[in-house]
Amino acid sequence: MKSQIIRMFCAVVTMAAGTMTAAPLNAQEKGATVPVTMTVTASVPSDKRMPDLGQQDIAVTQGKQRLTVTDWVPAQGDRAGLELFILIDDSSNPALGMHLEDLKTFINAQPSTTLVGVGYMRNATVQIAQNFTTDHAAAANSLRLPLGSTGAYGSPYLSVIDLMKRWPATENRREVLMITDGIDRARRGMGRHGLYTNPDVDSANQVAMRTGTMIHTIYAPGAGRLGRNYWEATNGQMGIAKLSDATGGESFFLGLQQPVSFAPYLDQLQKTLDNQYLLSFYAQPGKKTQLQNVSINTEVAGVDLSSADAVLVPGGN
């Protein structure tokens, strides 16, 4: 009798333990994570060879929590799709014309998996010169001299926002090469002097991260009085550098002067495009779809990873 009671007691304890164990597992299965994907660029010093990077070499953290990486694949082969938009500020100094051949060479050198579009920023919008196409010669031939005019409402940040909001959703990488001095000529009567923070830069950052768009920038002096103003030029350069940094892109400049050639910049940009990966991991959803800050690192010596500061995470049900 005593042994029967003991066996019954053990059975009850086992069932209770199983129930307690199953509860958190079921909660996790229901749970609490959603898959997200973002583009990451790997780089090494110019005199080093890029090592092989595997999924196990990548660490994604959110605060102190390490997230589960589910995929890490080079943007090559059937995953090489890229939509690259060349965006030129129409308020740029016409001296930009001496760089058009460099841009044409760069466009024509793109692989068949890259669709190229060309447009000009003016009046807070984008005038499309060439829609996305794999006919790279047609894209290159759509380049023209900038008007060298500020327009009535010139803001490169509102213009790139306009472009991103009109950009159809696809599975391809989305990247912009933005050529501008970064000066917000709209100004909107803010009466700013000295160094300041432009709220439109932060707005462009938010839209870029929500749409998964990486923005690369080349500083090119603008026309008119503002283009010659040290404070405005410095603020503009800081604005486009911040835009590139937040979205995981590259920012190129030679002080506040016109570079001798775009070729070194475009060569570096091509290396960036050739060394990109598609990273997938599980993130913790909030009550609604929102941007969440993440940090992406590797312990592989000599390798630097760059990506957007945040990723868009769908909300939980």
C-alpha positions as CSV (number, residue, x, y, z in Angstrom):
1,M,0.0,0.0,0.0
2,K,2.8,2.4,0.9
3,S,4.6,1.7,-2.3
4,Q,1.4,2.4,-4.3
5,I,1.0,5.7,-2.6
6,I,4.6,6.6,-3.4
7,R,4.1,5.7,-7.1
8,M,1.0,7.9,-7.3
9,F,2.8,10.8,-5.7
10,C,5.7,10.5,-8.2
11,A,3.3,10.4,-11.1
12,V,1.6,13.6,-9.9
13,V,5.0,15.4,-9.4
14,T,6.1,14.3,-12.9
15,M,2.9,15.6,-14.5
16,A,3.2,18.9,-12.7
17,A,6.9,19.3,-13.7
18,G,5.9,18.6,-17.3
19,T,3.2,21.2,-17.2
20,M,5.6,23.8,-15.8
21,T,8.2,23.0,-18.4
22,A,5.8,23.1,-21.3
23,A,4.4,26.5,-20.4
24,P,7.5,28.6,-21.3
25,L,8.2,26.5,-24.3
26,N,4.7,26.9,-25.7
27,A,4.9,30.7,-24.9
28,Q,8.2,30.8,-26.9
29,E,6.7,28.8,-29.8
30,K,3.8,31.2,-29.9
31,G,5.9,33.7,-29.6
32,A,7.6,35.8,-29.2
33,T,10.0,36.3,-32.1
34,V,9.6,37.3,-35.8
35,P,12.1,36.9,-38.7
36,V,13.7,40.1,-40.2
37,T,16.3,40.6,-42.9
38,M,18.8,43.5,-43.5
39,T,21.8,44.2,-45.7
40,V,25.3,44.2,-44.1
41,T,28.6,45.3,-45.7
42,A,31.8,43.6,-44.7
43,S,35.1,45.4,-45.2
44,V,38.8,44.8,-44.5
45,P,41.9,47.1,-44.9
46,S,42.9,47.5,-48.5
47,D,46.0,45.3,-48.1
48,K,44.1,42.4,-46.7
49,R,42.1,39.6,-48.2
50,M,38.4,39.2,-47.2
51,P,38.2,36.0,-45.1
52,D,35.3,33.6,-45.4
53,L,32.5,34.7,-43.0
54,G,30.0,32.1,-41.8
55,Q,26.8,32.4,-40.0
56,Q,28.5,31.3,-36.8
57,D,30.8,34.4,-37.0
58,I,28.0,36.9,-36.8
59,A,26.6,38.3,-33.5
60,V,23.4,40.3,-33.5
61,T,22.5,42.0,-30.2
62,Q,19.7,44.2,-28.9
63,G,20.8,45.9,-25.8
64,K,22.3,43.0,-23.7
65,Q,20.3,40.3,-25.4
66,R,21.9,38.2,-28.2
67,L,19.4,37.4,-31.0
68,T,19.3,34.2,-33.0
69,V,20.9,34.5,-36.5
70,T,19.0,32.3,-39.0
71,D,20.8,33.1,-42.3
72,W,23.9,34.9,-43.5
73,V,24.4,34.7,-47.3
74,P,26.6,36.7,-49.7
75,A,24.6,39.0,-52.0
76,Q,25.7,36.9,-55.0
77,G,24.3,34.4,-57.5
78,D,20.5,34.2,-57.2
79,R,20.7,36.6,-54.2
80,A,22.6,39.3,-56.1
81,G,19.6,41.5,-57.0
82,L,20.3,45.2,-56.5
83,E,18.3,48.4,-57.3
84,L,20.7,51.3,-57.3
85,F,19.4,54.8,-57.8
86,I,21.8,57.6,-58.8
87,L,20.4,60.8,-57.3
88,I,21.9,64.2,-58.3
89,D,21.2,67.6,-56.7
90,D,20.1,70.0,-59.5
91,S,21.5,72.8,-57.3
92,S,25.0,71.4,-57.7
93,N,27.7,73.6,-59.3
94,P,27.8,72.9,-63.0
95,A,31.5,71.9,-62.5
96,L,30.0,68.6,-61.5
97,G,29.9,68.0,-65.3
98,M,33.6,66.9,-65.2
99,H,32.6,63.9,-63.2
100,L,29.9,62.6,-65.5
101,E,32.3,60.3,-67.4
102,D,33.3,58.7,-64.1
103,L,29.6,58.1,-63.3
104,K,28.9,56.7,-66.7
105,T,31.9,54.3,-66.4
106,F,30.6,53.2,-63.0
107,I,27.1,52.6,-64.3
108,N,28.2,50.7,-67.3
109,A,30.4,48.4,-65.2
110,Q,27.4,47.2,-63.1
111,P,26.5,43.5,-63.4
112,S,23.3,42.3,-65.1
113,T,21.8,41.7,-61.7
114,T,21.8,45.4,-60.9
115,L,19.0,47.7,-62.0
116,V,20.0,51.4,-62.2
117,G,17.8,54.4,-62.0
118,V,18.8,58.1,-62.4
119,G,17.0,61.2,-61.1
120,Y,17.6,64.8,-60.2
121,M,16.6,66.5,-56.9
122,R,14.7,69.7,-57.2
123,N,11.9,71.4,-55.3
124,A,11.8,68.7,-52.6
125,T,11.0,66.0,-55.2
126,V,12.8,63.8,-57.7
127,Q,12.6,64.3,-61.5
128,I,13.2,60.8,-62.9
129,A,15.6,60.8,-65.9
130,Q,15.7,57.0,-66.1
131,N,13.5,54.5,-64.3
132,F,15.1,51.3,-63.0
133,T,16.6,49.3,-65.9
134,T,19.2,46.7,-66.7
135,D,20.1,48.7,-69.8
136,H,23.0,50.3,-68.2
137,A,24.0,52.3,-71.3
138,A,20.5,53.9,-71.3
139,A,20.9,54.8,-67.6
140,A,24.4,56.3,-68.3
141,N,23.2,58.3,-71.2
142,S,20.4,59.8,-69.1
143,L,23.0,61.7,-67.1
144,R,23.1,65.5,-67.7
145,L,24.6,68.6,-66.2
146,P,22.8,69.9,-63.1
147,L,20.9,73.0,-63.6
148,G,22.9,74.9,-61.1
149,S,19.7,76.5,-59.7
150,T,18.4,76.2,-56.2
151,G,14.7,76.0,-57.3
152,A,11.9,77.3,-55.1
153,Y,12.0,74.6,-52.4
154,G,15.3,72.8,-52.5
155,S,15.9,70.1,-49.9
156,P,17.9,67.0,-50.7
157,Y,16.5,65.2,-47.7
158,L,12.9,65.8,-48.7
159,S,13.8,64.8,-52.2
160,V,15.3,61.4,-51.1
161,I,12.2,60.8,-48.9
162,D,10.0,61.4,-52.0
163,L,12.1,58.9,-53.9
164,M,11.9,56.2,-51.2
165,K,8.2,56.6,-50.7
166,R,7.7,56.0,-54.5
167,W,10.0,53.0,-54.6
168,P,8.1,49.7,-55.2
169,A,8.8,46.9,-52.7
170,T,10.9,44.0,-54.1
171,E,13.2,41.3,-52.7
172,N,16.3,43.2,-54.1
173,R,18.7,45.3,-52.1
174,R,17.8,49.0,-52.2
175,E,20.6,51.5,-52.4
176,V,21.0,55.2,-53.4
177,L,24.1,57.1,-54.5
178,M,23.2,60.7,-53.6
179,I,25.4,63.5,-55.0
180,T,24.8,66.8,-53.2
181,D,26.2,69.4,-50.9
182,G,23.6,68.5,-48.4
183,I,22.4,72.1,-47.9
184,D,18.7,72.5,-47.2
185,R,17.9,75.5,-49.3
186,A,14.2,75.4,-48.4
187,R,15.2,76.6,-44.9
188,R,11.5,77.3,-44.2
189,G,12.2,80.5,-42.4
190,M,14.1,78.9,-39.5
191,G,16.7,81.7,-39.4
192,R,19.5,79.2,-38.5
193,H,23.1,80.3,-37.9
194,G,26.2,78.4,-37.1
195,L,26.1,74.6,-36.6
196,Y,22.6,73.1,-36.3
197,T,20.8,69.8,-36.5
198,N,18.4,69.5,-39.5
199,P,15.3,67.6,-38.6
200,D,14.8,66.5,-42.2
201,V,18.0,64.5,-41.9
202,D,16.4,62.4,-39.1
203,S,13.2,62.1,-41.1
204,A,15.1,60.7,-44.1
205,N,17.0,58.3,-41.8
206,Q,13.7,57.0,-40.4
207,V,12.2,56.4,-43.9
208,A,15.4,54.8,-45.1
209,M,15.6,52.4,-42.2
210,R,11.8,51.6,-42.4
211,T,12.2,50.8,-46.2
212,G,15.6,49.0,-45.9
213,T,17.3,51.6,-48.1
214,M,21.1,52.2,-47.8
215,I,22.2,55.7,-48.8
216,H,25.7,56.5,-50.0
217,T,26.7,60.1,-50.5
218,I,29.3,62.1,-52.4
219,Y,29.8,65.7,-51.3
220,A,29.7,68.1,-54.4
221,P,29.7,71.9,-53.9
222,G,26.5,73.6,-54.8
223,A,25.7,76.8,-56.8
224,G,24.8,80.2,-55.4
225,R,25.6,82.1,-52.2
226,L,24.7,79.3,-49.8
227,G,27.1,77.0,-51.5
228,R,30.0,79.4,-50.7
229,N,28.9,79.8,-47.0
230,Y,31.2,77.9,-44.7
231,W,28.6,77.2,-42.1
232,E,26.0,76.1,-44.6
233,A,28.5,73.9,-46.4
234,T,29.7,72.3,-43.1
235,N,26.2,71.6,-41.9
236,G,25.3,70.1,-45.3
237,Q,28.3,67.8,-45.3
238,M,27.5,66.7,-41.7
239,G,23.9,66.1,-42.7
240,I,24.7,63.7,-45.6
241,A,27.4,62.0,-43.5
242,K,24.9,61.4,-40.8
243,L,22.4,60.1,-43.4
244,S,25.0,57.6,-44.7
245,D,26.1,56.5,-41.3
246,A,22.6,55.8,-40.0
247,T,21.7,53.7,-43.0
248,G,24.9,51.7,-43.3
249,G,26.2,53.5,-46.4
250,E,29.5,55.2,-47.3
251,S,30.1,59.0,-47.3
252,F,32.8,60.5,-49.5
253,F,34.2,64.0,-49.4
254,L,37.3,66.1,-49.9
255,G,36.9,68.9,-47.4
256,L,34.4,71.4,-48.8
257,Q,35.9,71.5,-52.3
258,Q,35.2,69.9,-55.6
259,P,37.1,66.6,-55.8
260,V,39.5,66.2,-58.7
261,S,37.8,62.9,-59.6
262,F,34.9,60.7,-58.5
263,A,36.7,57.6,-59.7
264,P,38.3,56.7,-56.3
265,Y,35.0,57.1,-54.6
266,L,33.2,55.0,-57.1
267,D,35.9,52.3,-56.9
268,Q,35.4,52.1,-53.1
269,L,31.6,52.1,-53.6
270,Q,31.9,49.1,-56.0
271,K,33.9,47.2,-53.3
272,T,31.1,47.9,-50.9
273,L,28.5,46.6,-53.2
274,D,30.6,43.5,-54.0
275,N,31.0,42.6,-50.3
276,Q,27.5,42.7,-49.0
277,Y,25.5,40.0,-47.2
278,L,21.9,39.4,-46.5
279,L,21.5,38.8,-42.7
280,S,18.3,37.2,-41.2
281,F,17.6,36.9,-37.5
282,Y,14.8,36.7,-35.0
283,A,13.7,39.9,-33.3
284,Q,11.3,40.5,-30.5
285,P,8.1,42.2,-31.8
286,G,6.4,45.1,-30.0
287,K,2.7,45.7,-30.0
288,K,3.0,47.5,-33.3
289,T,5.4,47.5,-36.3
290,Q,8.3,49.7,-35.3
291,L,12.0,50.3,-35.8
292,Q,14.3,48.6,-33.3
293,N,18.0,49.3,-32.8
294,V,20.3,46.4,-33.2
295,S,24.1,46.0,-33.2
296,I,25.9,43.6,-35.6
297,N,29.4,42.5,-34.9
298,T,32.0,39.7,-35.6
299,E,35.0,38.4,-33.8
300,V,36.8,37.6,-37.0
301,A,40.0,39.7,-36.8
302,G,40.3,42.6,-39.2
303,V,36.7,42.6,-40.5
304,D,34.5,45.6,-40.0
305,L,30.7,45.3,-40.5
306,S,28.4,48.2,-41.3
307,S,24.6,48.2,-41.5
308,A,21.7,50.4,-40.7
309,D,21.3,51.4,-37.0
310,A,17.8,49.9,-36.8
311,V,15.6,47.4,-38.6
312,L,11.8,47.4,-39.1
313,V,10.2,44.7,-36.9
314,P,6.6,43.7,-37.6
315,G,4.2,44.1,-34.6
316,G,3.0,41.1,-32.7
317,N,-0.6,39.8,-33.1
